């Protein structure tokens, strides 16, 4: 069983200060360690700070990448684009990773999934499932409405070109997937 990180054992306000100082990336680990010593924190080693910083940087990098992807999507699809399916998929990925990490720590001190965490995870999965279902339903409604509008437009053009009602119905069924 692994021991809890010396940084994770610190009070939340000191961890928040470490996070704040790590964010800009303007301080070296030695400078940060000196600042911690000035705050009276002596139980954190340089290597613990480096491990925590590396982990922190991974999370920060992932967030930067996700922001960049979102910006690119909005630039490509426009401000009005519906990116919720992508966000839902990202949440699926995050939940899976959290579950995997928790299961890998089963039996360790502070590891595994608590009943509270399991309940929160189940609620999130339920909400995610409902959101996914709503997205599928909305897309189907949009496709149906679009097909109907296309059929109406095609019917007007076909009539103006002199096609028979029977031919128009065949076109609607075969190409637009609509019944008469």
C-alpha positions as CSV (number, residue, x, y, z in Angstrom):
1,X,0.0,0.0,0.0
2,X,1.3,3.4,-1.0
3,X,1.4,6.3,1.3
4,X,-0.5,9.4,0.6
5,X,1.5,12.2,-1.0
6,X,3.0,14.7,1.5
7,X,1.4,17.5,-0.6
8,X,-2.0,15.9,-0.5
9,X,-1.7,15.7,3.3
10,X,-1.3,19.5,3.5
11,X,-4.3,21.7,4.4
12,X,-6.5,22.7,1.4
13,X,-5.5,26.3,1.5
14,X,-1.8,25.5,1.2
15,X,-2.5,23.0,-1.6
16,X,-4.5,25.7,-3.3
17,X,-1.5,28.1,-3.0
18,X,0.8,25.5,-4.5
19,X,-1.7,25.0,-7.4
20,X,-1.9,28.8,-7.9
21,X,1.9,29.1,-8.0
22,X,2.3,26.1,-10.4
23,X,-0.3,27.5,-12.8
24,X,1.7,30.2,-14.5
25,X,4.9,28.1,-14.6
26,X,7.0,31.1,-13.7
27,X,8.6,29.6,-10.6
28,X,11.1,26.8,-10.5
29,X,10.6,24.0,-8.0
30,X,13.4,25.3,-5.9
31,X,11.8,28.7,-5.7
32,X,8.4,27.2,-4.9
33,X,10.0,25.0,-2.2
34,X,11.7,28.1,-0.7
35,X,8.3,29.9,-0.7
36,X,6.7,26.8,1.1
37,X,9.5,26.9,3.6
38,X,8.7,30.6,4.2
39,X,5.1,29.6,4.9
40,X,6.3,27.1,7.5
41,X,5.8,24.0,5.4
42,X,8.7,21.6,6.0
43,X,7.3,18.2,5.3
44,X,7.4,18.5,1.5
45,X,10.5,17.4,-0.4
46,X,11.6,18.7,-3.7
47,X,10.9,15.3,-5.3
48,X,7.4,15.3,-3.9
49,X,6.9,18.8,-5.3
50,X,8.2,17.6,-8.7
51,X,5.9,14.6,-8.7
52,X,2.9,16.7,-7.8
53,X,3.9,19.4,-10.4
54,X,4.3,16.8,-13.1
55,X,0.8,15.4,-12.3
56,X,-0.6,19.0,-12.1
57,X,1.0,19.7,-15.5
58,X,-0.6,16.7,-17.1
59,X,-4.1,17.9,-15.9
60,X,-3.3,21.4,-17.0
61,X,-2.2,20.1,-20.5
62,X,-5.3,18.1,-20.9
63,X,-7.5,21.1,-20.1
64,X,-5.5,23.3,-22.5
65,X,-6.0,20.6,-25.2
66,X,-9.7,20.4,-24.5
67,X,-10.1,24.2,-24.7
68,X,-8.1,24.3,-27.9
69,X,-10.3,21.5,-29.4
70,X,-13.5,23.4,-28.3
71,X,-12.1,26.7,-29.9
72,X,-11.3,24.8,-33.1
73,X,-14.8,23.3,-33.2
74,X,-16.5,26.6,-32.7
75,X,-14.3,28.2,-35.4
76,X,-15.1,25.3,-37.8
77,X,-18.7,24.8,-37.0
78,X,-19.7,28.4,-35.9
79,X,-20.9,29.9,-32.7
80,X,-24.3,28.2,-33.1
81,X,-22.9,24.7,-33.4
82,X,-24.1,22.0,-31.1
83,X,-21.0,20.6,-29.4
84,X,-22.9,18.9,-26.6
85,X,-22.5,15.4,-28.1
86,X,-18.7,15.9,-28.0
87,X,-18.9,17.2,-24.4
88,X,-21.0,14.2,-23.5
89,X,-18.4,11.9,-25.0
90,X,-15.6,13.7,-23.1
91,X,-17.5,13.2,-19.9
92,X,-17.9,9.5,-20.7
93,X,-14.1,9.3,-21.1
94,X,-13.4,11.2,-17.9
95,X,-15.8,8.9,-15.9
96,X,-14.3,5.8,-17.4
97,X,-10.8,7.0,-16.4
98,X,-11.9,7.9,-12.9
99,X,-13.5,4.5,-12.5
100,X,-10.4,2.8,-13.8
101,X,-8.1,4.8,-11.4
102,X,-10.3,4.1,-8.4
103,X,-10.5,0.4,-9.2
104,X,-6.7,0.3,-9.5
105,X,-6.4,1.8,-6.0
106,X,-8.8,-0.7,-4.5
107,X,-7.4,-1.8,-1.1
108,X,-5.0,1.1,-0.8
109,X,-5.5,3.7,1.9
110,X,-7.9,6.2,0.5
111,X,-8.3,4.0,-2.6
112,X,-11.4,2.4,-4.1
113,X,-14.8,3.9,-4.6
114,X,-16.7,5.1,-1.6
115,X,-20.5,4.7,-1.4
116,X,-20.8,8.5,-1.7
117,X,-18.6,8.5,-4.8
118,X,-20.4,5.6,-6.3
119,X,-23.8,7.3,-5.8
120,X,-22.4,10.5,-7.4
121,X,-21.0,8.5,-10.3
122,X,-24.3,6.7,-10.8
123,X,-26.2,10.0,-10.8
124,X,-23.7,11.4,-13.3
125,X,-24.0,8.3,-15.6
126,X,-27.8,8.6,-15.4
127,X,-27.8,12.2,-16.4
128,X,-25.3,11.5,-19.1
129,X,-27.5,8.7,-20.4
130,X,-30.5,11.0,-20.4
131,X,-28.6,13.7,-22.2
132,X,-27.4,11.2,-24.8
133,X,-30.9,9.9,-25.3
134,X,-32.2,13.5,-25.7
135,X,-29.5,14.2,-28.3
136,X,-30.5,11.1,-30.3
137,X,-34.1,12.0,-30.1
138,X,-33.5,15.6,-31.2
139,X,-31.3,14.5,-34.1
140,X,-34.0,12.1,-35.3
141,X,-36.6,14.9,-35.1
142,X,-34.4,17.2,-37.0
143,X,-33.7,14.6,-39.7
144,X,-37.4,13.9,-40.0
145,X,-38.3,17.6,-40.3
146,X,-35.5,18.1,-42.9
147,X,-36.7,15.1,-44.9
148,X,-40.3,16.5,-44.8
149,X,-39.1,19.9,-46.0
150,X,-37.0,18.3,-48.7
151,X,-40.0,16.2,-49.9
152,X,-42.2,19.3,-50.0
153,X,-39.6,21.2,-52.1
154,X,-39.0,18.2,-54.4
155,X,-42.7,17.8,-54.9
156,X,-43.1,21.4,-55.9
157,X,-40.3,21.1,-58.4
158,X,-41.5,17.8,-59.7
159,X,-45.0,19.1,-60.3
160,X,-43.7,22.2,-62.0
161,X,-41.7,19.9,-64.3
162,X,-44.8,17.8,-65.1
163,X,-43.9,14.5,-63.2
164,X,-46.8,12.3,-62.3
165,X,-48.1,12.0,-58.7
166,X,-47.0,8.3,-58.8
167,X,-43.4,9.2,-59.8
168,X,-43.3,11.9,-57.1
169,X,-44.3,9.4,-54.5
170,X,-41.6,6.9,-55.7
171,X,-39.0,9.6,-55.3
172,X,-40.2,10.5,-51.9
173,X,-40.1,6.9,-50.7
174,X,-36.9,5.8,-52.4
175,X,-34.7,8.9,-52.0
176,X,-36.1,10.7,-49.0
177,X,-37.4,7.7,-46.9
178,X,-40.9,9.1,-46.6
179,X,-44.2,7.2,-47.0
180,X,-47.0,8.8,-49.1
